Amino acid sequence: MEENQLSSRWEGYTDWRNKPALRGLHGGMLAASFVLAVEVLENLAYLANASNLVLYLSKYMHLSTSRSAITVTNFMGTAFLLALLGGFLSDAFLTTYHIYLISAVIEFLGLVILTAQARSHSLKPPPCDPANPNLACHEVAGAKAAMLFAGLYLVALGVGGIKGSLPSHGAEQFDESTPQGRKQRSTFFNYFVFSLSCGALIAVTLVVWVEDNKGWEWGFGISTLAILLSIPVFLSGSATYRNKIPDGSPLTTIFKVLVASILNNCVRSPSNAIVSMATSPSFPSQNNKVQAEGEEKDKGEDTKATEPIETPTKTLSFLNRAAMNKPFHSNLGCTVQQVEDVKVVLKIFPIFACTIILNCCLAQLSTFSVEQAATMNTKLGSLRIPPASLPVFPVIFIMILAPIYDHFILPFARKLTKSEMGISHLQRIGIGLFLSIVAMAVAALVEVKRKRVAFKSGLVDSESPLPITLFWIAFQYLFLGSADLFTLAGLLEFFFTEAPTSMRSLATSLSWASLAMGYYLSSVIVSIVNDVTSDSSHRPWLGGRNLNHNHLERFYWLMCVLSGVNFLHYLFWAHRYKYRLRAANK
C-alpha cells in the first residue's frame, strides 16, 4: 500500500496545501489552462496603462515630452528586470504559486493608488489654461509626485513578480519524462504568448479608447479590476496545481562553484583529485543510486533526463576543480552535479545576449514606426485609425500565427524530421532573429518610399498627411510580430527546459530581462547615432522634428546590419551548444 502511494506521487512537488502532489490529480493541461486565462487578465492590466502612459504623464502630470518618455521607459524596463527577482524568489524560498499571489496583490495596490490619483483633482497638479499661454503649467511635485511614482513602481514590482513566476508555474504542470508531456509543455508556451497577445489586444484598443474618451480614472479602474479578477481565477485552479518545492538560493550554488573553482585552481595539488560523485540535495547519491533508479522506474520518471552526472564534462573545464575531494575550504565543497548545473547556466548566457538586439528592434514599433504612420494617410474608408493603435498589428499577427504554428507547422515539422520537437528551441529562436533582419530591411525600404512620396507631392514641410496609406507600415509589423512569436516562445521554453530544476524560474525570467535591456539599448543606440552623425554642416539622422528631413531609413539600415552581425554571432553559439536533456530530442 505504501509503495503504491509513493509511486502515485510527483517527486519534488506539493499541492496548494503543501501536501504531496499526486499523479492523475495534479498537473496537466487543465491546470495550465488557468494560467493562460490569468495571463490574459494580467497583461491587460499592465499594458492598458503602459501603452498610453506617456500621454497621461504629459497631459495631466505636466511632465515634459522627454521626461515623460524617460519615465515610461524606466517604468517598463524596471518591471521586466524585476522579473529576475520574481524568478529568484520562486526558486529559492517560495513557490511560483505564492509569488504570483503576492505579486498580484502588490500590483493591485499600485493600481488602486493610480486610480485614486487620476480620479481626484486635489491629488493632481492644477490643469493648464489653454486660453492663457503665459500661465505656466506646474509639473507634478512633492507628495503628489511621490504618490504617482509609488503607484507606478508598486505596479512594476508586481508585474516583475508575475512575469518571473507565472510562465514557470504553467510549465511545471507537465510531466517532462514523457513525450506527450513535453509536447503539451511546448503547446503551453505557444499559447502563453497567444494569451499575452489577447490581453494586449484588449489593452491597446478598448482600454486606450476608454482612457482617451472617458477619462484616465476609468482606464486605471479597468486595469485594477482585471488584476483583481485574475486572483480568484488563479485560485480556482488551486486544486489542480502541482507546485515545485524550492531548492534554496540558486545564486548561492553559482557563487560557490565559481569561487571554489578559482581558489582550487590557485592551489593545485596532486592529492586533490576531482570527485566522481558526491551527495547532492537535488539528486540521489552514488550509494543510493540503485534504489533511486528503482523508485524512478516505478514512478515512470525519465532517468535519462534526471540521473546524476558522475564525472565532469570537458566543456568549461576550469570549473571542474570546484568538485575536489579536498576543497580549499570545507564550505566550498561542490558536487559534480552542481558544477555541471553552473556550466549550463554559463552556456545559456550567450544565447540570452544574442536576443537583446532583436528586442532593440522591437522597441522601434512603439517609437519611430508610430511617427512614420502619423505622417501618412490614416483613413480606412470613413474610419480614421490612430497611429498609437498601430501596435495592434503585431498583436493580431501573433494571435493568428500562434495556433497555426502549433497545429500545422509544428506537426508537419515533426513528421518531416521524424523528431519529437520538429523545430528545436534554438532553431526557433534563430528563425525569429532572421525575421528581425528582414523586418529592419523592409522598414528601411518603406521609409525610402514614404520620403519619395513626400518629395514628389511637395509635402516635405507640410503637416498634411501624405498620399500613402499607413498600411505600408504593416509589413514591418508583420515580420517583427512573427519574430517576436518565434523568439519569445522559443526563449521561454529553451530557458525552462535547459536550466537546472533549481534555477528554472530565474532562467525563464531572462526572457523578460532581454526585453528590458533591448529597450534600454535602443535609447543608447539612438543617442550614439545622433552624436556621431551631427556636426556643423549636417543635422543628426534622428535629431529633427520633421521626419521628412531626418534619415530614419539610414538608422533602419544600421539596425539591419547590427541584426545581421548578431545573427552570425548567434549561429556561432547555437552551433556549439549541446542540449542538456537529450531524451527530449529523441
N, C-alpha and C positions, 0 to 999 in steps of 0.2 A: 504494500500500500504506500509506504513512504517513498519507495523508488518511483512509483507511478506519479506521485505528487511532484517529486523532483524533476522528472522528465517532462512534466507539463509546464514548468516554469520557464520564463525568459531570464536567462542568466544575466545578472548585472542591471536588471530593470525592476522598477516597482510601479504600483498603480498610484492614483492620487492620494490614497490613504496611507501610503508608504508601506503597503503590503506587497509581497512578491507578485509580479505581473505574470499572468497565466496565458499559455498558448490557446488560441481559439476564442479568447475573451478580450484580450487587449491587443492593440495594434491593428494594422491593416488599412485598407483604403477608406473604410468608414471613418476611422479616427482621423486620418489625414484630411478628409473632406471638411471637417470642422475648421481645420487650419486654413484651408483655401477660402472658406467663407469669411473667416476673420480677416484674412489679408485684404479682401475687397474693402471692408469697412475701415481697416487701419490705414491703408494707403489713400483712401478717400479723405479721411480726417487730416492726413499730413499734407497731401498735395493740393487740397482745396485752398489752403492758405499760402503755401509756398509758391504756387504758380502765379499768384496775383499780389503777393505781399509787397512788392516794390511800389505798387500804386498806393496801397494803404499808408505806407510809411511816408511817401512824398506828399500825398494829398491831405491826409488827416493828422499826421505827426510832424509835417513840415520839414522833414529831412531833405537835404539836397539830393539831386539825382544821383551823384556819385556815391554819397554816403548811404543812400537807400540801397543801391546795388551792392555795395560792400557788405552792408548789414545782412542782406538776403543771402549773399554768397557765404558769409561766415556762418549764418544760421544753418544752411543746408549742409555745408561742409562739416560743421560740428556734429550735426545729427548723424551723418553717415560714419564719421570717425568714432563716435561713441558706441557704434555697433561692436567695436572691438572690446569695449568694457562689458557690454551685454554678453558677448560670447565668452569672455574670460570668466565672468561670474557664473554663467551656466555650466561651464566645465569644472570650475574649481569648488564652488561652495553650494550653490542652489541648483535645482533642476531647471530646464527650459520652461517647464510648466509654471513654476513660481516666478521666474524672471519676467515672463510675459505679463502675468497678472500685476506684478509690482509696477512694471513699466507702463502698462495701460492706465493705471491709476495716476501715475505721475503725469502722463500726457493729458489726461482728463483734467487734472488740477490746473495745468498750464493753460489749457483752452478755456477753462472757466474764468481765469484771470483776464485773458484777452477778450472774451465775450463781454465781461462786466465793464472793461475799459472802453470798448467800442460802443457800448450802449449808453454810457453815462457821459454827458458833455463836460461835467466837472472833472473827469479823470483824463481828459484830453486837452491839448493846448487850444486856446481860442481860435475859431475859424478865421481865415484870411478874408479881407473885404475886397472883392474884385473892383468895386466902384471907387476905391481909394488906394491906388497903387503906391502912394507914398507911405502908407501904413505898413510897417514891416511885419512879416509873419514870424511868430515866435516858435522856434524849434522846441520840441518836447524836451523837458529837462527836469531835474530834481526827482521828486517822488514819483511823478508821472512817468518819467523815463525809466526809473527803477522798476516800476510796475510792468511796463512794456517789456523790458528785457528779461525780467523774472519769468513772465509768461512764456516768452519765446524760448528761453533756454530750458525751462521745465519741459516744454514740448520736445525740444531737441534731445533732452536726456531720455524722455520716454520713448521717442522714435528710435533712438540708438539701441535701447534695451530690447525693443521689439524686433528690430532688424537683426540683432545679434542672437536672438533665441528662437523666433518663430520658424524660419526655414529649417533649422536643425531639429526642432520639435516634430515637425511634419515628417522629415526624412527618417527620424528614429522609429517611426511606426512600422517600418517594413523589415522583413527578415532577409538580410543580405546574404544568408547562407544558401538561398535557393534562387534559381534563375527567375522564377516568377516574382519573387520579392524584389530582386534587383531591377527587373523591367518595370514593376509598379513604382519603384522609387524614381526611376527616370521619368515616368509619366507624371509623377507628383511635381518634379522640378519644372517640367514644361508647363503644367497648369498653374504652378505657383506664379510664374511670370505672366500667364494669362489672367489670373486673379488680380495681380498687381496692376495690370493694364485696365481691367474692368473698373477698379477704384479710381484710377487716373482719368478714365473717360468721363465718369460722372463728375469728377472734381473740376476738370478744365472746361466743362460745358455747363451743366446745371448750376453748380455752386458758384462758379465765376459769374454767371449771369445774375444770380441772386445777389452777390456782393456788389455788382455794378449798378443794379436796378432797384434793389430793395433795401440795401444797407449792409454794412460790414458786420453789424451785430447778428444779422441773420446768417451770414456766411460762417462766422465763428460758431454760431449756435448749431448749425448743421454738422460741423466738424465735431463739436462737443458731443452731440447726440450719437454720431457714428461711432466714436471711440467708446462711448458708454455702452452702446448696444453690443459692441464686439466682446465685452466681458461676459455677459450671460451666454452669448453664442459659444464662446470658448469653453465656458464652464459646462455647458450642456454636453460636451463630448468627454467630460472627465472620466466617466465610467469605461470609456473605450481606450483611453491613452495608456501607453507604456512609457515610463519616464526613466531615462538613463541615470544611474546613480553617479553623482560627481566623484571624480577620482583624485581630487586635490589640484593644487595650482599647476597647470602645465608650464608656466613660466619658471617655476622652481626647478623642474626637471631639465628644461632647456639650459638654464643658467648653470646648474650643477654639472651637466655634461660638458659644457663649454669651458668652465673653469677647471674641471678635472683634467680635461684633455690638454689644456695649456700647461698646467702645473706638472702633470705626469710626463709631458714631453720635455719639460725643462730638467726633470730629474730622471734620467734614463738609467735603468738598472737591469742586468740580465735576469735577475730573480723575479722581476715584475712581469711575469707572463700575463698575457691577456686571458681573462677568464673565458671558459667555454659557455657557461650559463650560470646566472645567479637568480635567486628568488626575486620575483617582481610582483608588486601588489596587483598588477593588472593581468598577469599571465601565470600559468602554472609553472612550478619549479621542475627541475630535471628529475628530482626524486619522485614526484607525483605525476610524472608525465603519462605513465601507463594508465593510471586511474583517471586522469583528466581526459585522456583520449576516449576511454570507455564511456565516461559520462557524456562527452560531446557526441559520441555516436548515438547514444540513447536519445539525446535531445535533437538530433538531426542537424547539429551545427556543422558548418563548413570548416573542417580542420585545416584545409589548405590555406584558408584566408586568415586564420586566427592562431595557428600554432606558433609557439615561441621560436625565436631565432637563436641557434646555439653558437654560431660563430659569426663574427662581424664580417660585413661585406667589404670589398676593396675600395668602393667609392667613398670619397671624403675620408680617406684612411687616417688622417691626422686626428680624427675623433676617436679612433679605436682604442687609443691608450687611456681613454677615460674609464674603460672597463678592465681594470687590473686587479690581480689578487692582493697586491699591497699598494693601495692608493696613497697619494701624498698625505691625505688626512682621512680619518675614519668616516667623517660626514660627507666625503666626496666619493664614496663608493657607488659605482654605477653598474647596472646590468647591461648586458649586450643588447637586450631589447630596448632599453632606454636610449642607448647610443643610436640604434637604428631608427628609433622614433624621431630623434632630433635630426638625423640625416634627411628623413622625409620632409620635415619642416623646412630645412635649408634648401632642399631641391625644388620645392614648390614656389619659393620666393621669386626666382627669375620669371616663372610663368605669370605670377601676380604683377611683376613690374612691367611686363610687356602689354598688359591691358590698360595701363594708365593713359597712353596716347589715344586709344580708342575712346575712352571716356572724355578725354580732352576734345575730341571731335564731336562727341555728343553734346558737349556744352554749347556748341555753336547753334544748336537747334533753338535755344531759348534766348539767343542774343542776335547775332548778325542775320540769321535766317529770317527772324521776325522783322528786322529793319528792312531787309530786302523786300519782303512782302508788303510792307507799309507804303512802298513807292509804286506798287503795281495795282492793276485793276482787281479789286477785291469783290466784285459783284458776281453772283451766281444767279442769273435771271434777275428777279427783283430782290433777291436776298443779298445782303452785304455781310461778308464774313470778316469778323475782327481779326487782324493779324495775330493778336495774342492767343487766339484759339488754334493756331497752326499746330501746336503740339498734339492735337487730336489725330493728326495724320499718322505719326509713328505708332500711336496707341492702337488705332484701328488696324494698322498693318500687322502689329504683333498679335492682336486678338484673332485675326484671320489666319496668320501663319502658324501659330502655336498648335491648334488642333490638326491642321494639315500636316505639319511636321510629325506629330506624334502618331497619327492614324494612317498616314500614307507614305511619307518619305522614309520614316524610320523602319517600318515593317519591310518596305522594299529593299532598303539598305541591308537589313538583316538577312533577307533571302539571297541577295546578291553576294554578300561577303561570307555568308554561312557562319556568322559570328553572333554572339549574344547581343553585343552593343550595336552592331551595324555601323554606326558612326561613333568613333571613340570620343572621349571628352576633349582631348587635345585637338583632334580633327575639327570638332565643332567650334572650339574657340578660334582655331585658325581660319575657318570659314568666315567667322564674324570679323576678324582682323582684316581679311582680304576685302570683305564688303565695305569696310570703312575707307579703304583706299579708293575704291570705285566711287563711294559717296562723295568724297572730297573732290575727285576729278569732275564728277557731274555738277557739284556745287560751283566749281570754278567756271565750267562751260556755261551754266545757266546765268552766272553773273556777267560773263562776257556778252551773252545775248541780251541781257537786261540793259546793260550800258549802251550797247549798239542801238537798241530801240530808243533809248533816251536821247542819244545824239542825233539820230535820223529824224526824230519827231520834234526836235528843238525844245525839249523839256528838261534840259540838263539842270537849269537853275530854277525850274518851276516846282511848286509843291503839288501840282495837279498829278493825278495818277497816270502812270504810263500806259499806253495801249498794248499791254501784255498781261495775260491773266496770271494771278498768283499761283495757279495750279502747276506752273513750271517748277515751283519750289517743291512740289510734292515728290518729285523724282529723288531729290537728295534725302527727303524724309523716308521714302520707301527703302532706300539702301541702308540708311543709318538705323531705321527701325528693325530691319532684318538683321543687321549686325548686332544690335542690342539683344535681340532674342537669342541668337546663336551663342553669343558670348556670355551673357548673364546667366542663362540657364546652364550652360556648359561649365562656367566657373563654379557656380554653387554646387553642382553635382561633383565636379572634379575635386574641389577642396574638401567636401564632406567625405567622399569615398577614399581619397588618398591619405588624409590626415589620420594620425593615431586616434583611437577611440577616445582617449582622454583629452584630445585637443580639437574635436570636430567643430564645436560651436565657434571657437575662436578662429579656426581656419576658415570656416564658411564666412565669417564676418569680414575677411579680407576682400570679398567681392564688393562690399559696400565701401570699404576703405579706398579701394581702387577708384570708385566713382567720385569720392570726395577729393582725392588727390588729382584726378583728372580736371575737376572744376578749378581747383587752385592753380594747377599748371597752365590752364587756359589763360587765366588772368596774367600770369607771369610771362607767357609767350607773347601776348598782345602788347604788354609793356615793353618787352625787349624789342619786338618788331618796330614799334613806334620810335624807340630811342635810336635804333640802328639806322632806320630809313629817313630820319629827319635831319636836315642840315639847312644851311642858309638859303639854298636855291630850290629845295624840294620839300614839300609837305610830307609828313609821315603817311604811310599807307592807310592807316586807320584813324587818323587824327582829326579829320574834318567833320563838320556836322552834316555836310551834303554828301550822301553816299555815292552820288554820281561822280564826284571829284576824287573820291578815295580809290584805293587799289585793292579792294576786297578780293578780287579774283587772284591776285598775287599771293595774298595770305592763304587762300584756299589751296593754291598750288603748293605752297610751302607745307601746309598740313598734309597734303597728299604725299609729298616726298618724305616727310617725317614718318608718316604711317607706313610707307613702303620700306624704309630702313628698319622701322620697328618690326615689321612683318618678317624680314630676313633674320633679325635678331631672335624673334620668337621661333622661327624654324630651326635655328641652331640649338636652342634649349629643348624644344619639343622632340627633336630627333634623338637627343641624348637621354631623354627621360625614360625611365623604366617604371612601369606601373607597379604599385605596391601590392595590390590584390590580384594576382594572376588568375585566380579562379573566376573572377568576374568577366574575364575576357574569353573564356572557353565556350 
